[in-house]
Amino acid sequence: MTSRNRIVTEARCWIGTPYLHQASVKGAGADCLGLLRGVWRAVLGFEPEKVPFYTEDWAEPARREALTEAAERWLVPKMLADAVPGDVLVFRMRAGSIAKHVGIQTETGACPRFVHSYTHHGVIESPLSLPWQRRIAVRFAFPEGAR
């Protein structure tokens, strides 16, 4: 199985995990970053850095792009239009706000989809509809070396 397929398969294995802020345990609880961390551990091994405490507003009052900055340290930036399954999507929930939500693209083409952990829903797979597509701030690939 290719690393992209492993990423998508692992992300889908998390579906049904309840939403829990700052958690990253498949089946027990995860927020959107926790989902990404869990998939990283499954395909790459140990996490590259300790995740500091973060609030649900993701440093929004300070206008700091903490999530995007961390992603840029460990993931490979891509063009927004260069979509493939297994990509990490970073979203701005409102125009002009900081990026504070992540998901993993599972399907491309006419019916794109992504897996994410969403407050009150837990880990779900959603259509990457036009409203979601408009919120994508940055697209990344996992680094090479997925086991």
C-alpha positions as CSV (number, residue, x, y, z in Angstrom):
1,M,0.0,0.0,0.0
2,T,1.4,3.4,-0.9
3,S,2.0,6.0,1.8
4,R,-0.9,8.1,0.5
5,N,-3.2,5.1,0.7
6,R,-1.9,4.4,4.2
7,I,-2.7,8.0,5.3
8,V,-6.2,7.8,3.9
9,T,-6.9,4.4,5.4
10,E,-5.5,5.4,8.8
11,A,-7.6,8.7,8.8
12,R,-10.7,6.7,8.0
13,C,-9.9,4.3,10.9
14,W,-10.4,7.3,13.3
15,I,-14.0,7.9,12.1
16,G,-16.4,7.7,15.1
17,T,-13.8,8.9,17.6
18,P,-15.5,11.5,19.8
19,Y,-14.3,15.2,19.7
20,L,-12.1,16.0,22.7
21,H,-10.0,19.1,22.8
22,Q,-6.2,18.4,22.8
23,A,-6.8,14.6,22.7
24,S,-5.2,12.2,20.2
25,V,-6.4,8.7,21.0
26,K,-8.2,6.7,18.3
27,G,-11.6,5.6,19.6
28,A,-11.3,7.7,22.8
29,G,-11.1,11.3,21.8
30,A,-9.4,13.7,19.3
31,D,-9.6,17.2,18.1
32,C,-8.6,18.1,14.5
33,L,-4.9,18.3,15.4
34,G,-5.1,15.1,17.5
35,L,-6.4,13.3,14.4
36,L,-3.5,14.6,12.4
37,R,-1.1,13.6,15.2
38,G,-2.5,10.1,15.3
39,V,-2.3,9.6,11.6
40,W,1.3,10.9,11.7
41,R,2.2,8.4,14.4
42,A,0.7,5.5,12.4
43,V,2.5,6.3,9.1
44,L,5.7,8.0,10.3
45,G,6.3,7.0,13.9
46,F,7.1,9.3,16.7
47,E,5.8,12.9,16.6
48,P,8.6,15.4,15.7
49,E,7.9,17.8,18.5
50,K,5.9,18.1,21.8
51,V,2.6,19.9,21.2
52,P,2.2,22.8,23.6
53,F,-1.0,23.6,25.3
54,Y,-3.4,25.4,23.0
55,T,-6.8,26.9,23.4
56,E,-9.8,26.2,21.2
57,D,-9.4,29.7,19.7
58,W,-5.9,28.8,18.4
59,A,-4.2,32.1,19.4
60,E,-6.9,34.0,17.5
61,P,-6.8,37.1,19.8
62,A,-3.1,37.4,19.3
63,R,-3.5,36.9,15.5
64,R,-0.7,34.3,15.5
65,E,-0.8,31.6,12.9
66,A,0.4,28.9,15.4
67,L,-1.1,26.0,13.5
68,T,0.2,27.0,10.1
69,E,3.7,27.7,11.5
70,A,3.9,24.3,13.1
71,A,2.6,22.6,9.9
72,E,5.3,24.5,7.9
73,R,8.0,23.0,10.1
74,W,7.1,19.3,9.5
75,L,4.9,19.1,6.4
76,V,5.6,19.8,2.7
77,P,3.8,22.9,1.3
78,K,1.8,22.4,-1.9
79,M,-0.1,24.5,-4.3
80,L,-3.8,24.7,-3.4
81,A,-4.9,23.3,-6.8
82,D,-2.5,20.2,-6.5
83,A,-5.0,18.0,-4.6
84,V,-4.3,14.3,-4.0
85,P,-5.7,11.9,-1.4
86,G,-3.6,12.0,1.8
87,D,-3.0,15.8,1.7
88,V,-3.3,17.8,4.9
89,L,-5.7,20.7,4.6
90,V,-5.5,23.8,6.9
91,F,-8.6,25.9,7.0
92,R,-9.6,29.4,8.0
93,M,-13.1,29.1,9.4
94,R,-13.8,32.8,8.5
95,A,-12.4,35.1,6.0
96,G,-9.5,37.1,7.5
97,S,-9.2,34.9,10.6
98,I,-6.3,32.8,11.5
99,A,-6.2,29.1,10.3
100,K,-7.4,26.9,13.1
101,H,-8.8,23.7,11.6
102,V,-7.1,20.7,9.8
103,G,-8.3,17.7,7.9
104,I,-7.0,15.0,5.6
105,Q,-8.2,14.8,2.1
106,T,-9.5,11.3,1.2
107,E,-11.0,11.8,-2.3
108,T,-10.4,14.2,-5.2
109,G,-12.2,14.7,-8.5
110,A,-16.0,15.4,-8.8
111,C,-16.8,14.4,-5.2
112,P,-13.9,15.4,-3.0
113,R,-14.0,14.4,0.6
114,F,-11.9,14.8,3.8
115,V,-11.7,13.4,7.3
116,H,-11.6,15.9,10.2
117,S,-12.6,16.1,13.9
118,Y,-15.3,18.7,14.3
119,T,-16.7,20.1,17.6
120,H,-20.0,18.2,18.5
121,H,-19.4,15.7,15.7
122,G,-16.1,13.9,16.4
123,V,-14.1,12.5,13.6
124,I,-16.2,12.3,10.5
125,E,-15.7,12.2,6.7
126,S,-17.3,15.1,5.0
127,P,-17.8,16.3,1.4
128,L,-15.2,18.9,0.6
129,S,-18.0,21.2,-0.7
130,L,-17.4,24.6,-2.1
131,P,-17.9,26.3,1.3
132,W,-15.2,24.1,2.7
133,Q,-12.9,24.5,-0.3
134,R,-13.1,28.3,0.0
135,R,-11.8,28.0,3.6
136,I,-8.6,26.1,2.7
137,A,-5.7,28.4,3.6
138,V,-2.8,26.0,2.9
139,R,-2.4,22.5,1.5
140,F,0.5,20.2,2.7
141,A,1.8,16.7,1.9
142,F,3.2,14.3,4.6
143,P,7.0,14.2,4.3
144,E,8.6,11.2,2.6
145,G,9.3,8.2,4.7
146,A,5.9,6.9,5.6
147,R,6.5,3.4,6.8
